[in-house]
Amino acid sequence: MKLFWLSIYNLILYPAFFIVAVLLCPFNHKIRAGFLGRYYSLKKLKYFKSMNSSSDIYWFHVSSFGEFQQIESIISSIKNSNDNVRIIVSFFSPSGYSNVNDDNIDCKIYLPFDFAWSIFRVLKLVKPKKIIFASYDIWPNIVLIARFLNIDTILISARIHNDSFKLGRLGKSIYKAIYSLIGQIFTVNNQDLENIKLIVPDKIIEAMGNPRFDIALRRESNVDVKFDIDYKLKNRLFLFASLWPEDDSILFPRIFDLLKNNHSAKIILIPHELSDRSINYYQKQASRNNLSSIVVEDYIDLSKLKEQIIIINTVGILYKLYWQAHISYIGGGFSKNGIHNIMEPAVASNPIIFGPNYSNGNFSEAEELLSTSAAFTINSDLELIEVFEKLNDISIYDLASTSARNVMENNIGSTSKLLSKILA
């Protein structure tokens, strides 16, 4: 069956994917950026290799910005361990390629087109010591050609949910052909391990945790403005982050009730994608409810502002703002994409609220935070306000705040475990 599915992929599936991408390029700027960026990948790799011909090269591949956080602490540790190591990071999505700027990356590229001949040419040129995939974005010809060229491949932070397509009869057959080609597989937890074992029962698999916990805690040292619990309870900055239109339909205008009878409270709004349209929408929502608003483009102490609605219009500071927040609502849970990063508010001891769809890459953390009463999931605007009212009880708030931080601290250490395997 392995040969069958690899043939289907190479003769039908990937060529069809390629053709569709070509047809959509004129109409979708993200597809166009990724497609055109792949044409420059070989040129960038040729130059990189000419400048680092004698170095040990580790190639990491991630889908987008979120998956990059799975490897951020690992590539930092590898670079610190050996001056002769060079790091390639390839991205599938423009959201990752455009937004990741890390000094530990020596060569940043879009993942080359996954045709067998193009991958063979690239890997023969670069000759990486190992190729490491993060979570789920695995391309069959890369692992196939790497195996042919005796290049070690590793899948880290692997996750398979109980209701995943991969666990169905067809999914098992397809993914067995792919997973069996990968040298080593390391999952986030034991449930993921057991699920992958259903696909490749003969492969040795280990649960190694999630390195995102390490990097989330490490970032705390970059935070300048931190509020203690008494200050948070007094000022009450309600933070709504990574908001999608589906979140907006639930939140507005109901969330403005949080400001009633509390003149020191403020609402902080951060859209998933910054745009004039989102900023204007939030300003209009505030104006319709006779509330003052301000657009902020710098990292500052938000409690000092006099406006009641604060709209953030800059990237890279969200993880710092959680340290000022009283409670955080994380968006995406009412969209098909699922919730966004909930580790960063947990590190800052925020009670966390999100919508019903958390069955994506943040599932494991969401389940653990929910089970310890650190997080709350809602299905409507009425339930949202009920949770906020519940958190007015100091004992419930304190339990949620403490539990959120404890979950993070109890899950550290994955980076060092994975590093020992990667460098072995």
Secondary structure, DSSP 8 states (H G I E B T S, - for coil): -HHHHHHHIIIIIHHHHHHHHHHHTTT-HHHHHHHHHHHHHHHHHHHHHHH-TTSEEEEEEESSHHHHHHHHHHHHHHHHH-TTEEEEEEESSHHHHHH---TT-SEEEE-----HHHHHHHHHHH--SEEEEETT---HHHHHHHHHTT-EEEEEEE---TT-GGGSHHHHHHHHHHHTT-SEEEESSHHHHHHHHTT-TTS-EEE---HHHHHHHHGGGG------HHHHHHH-EEEEEEE-HHHHHHHTTGGGGGGTT-TT-EEEEEESS--HHHHHHHHHHHHHTT--EEEE-S---GGG---SEEEE--SS-HHHHTTT-SEEEE--TTSTT-----HHHHHTT--EEE-S---STTHHHHHHHHHTTSEEE-SSHHHHHHHHHHTTSHHHHHHHHHHHHHHHHTT--HHHHHHHHH--
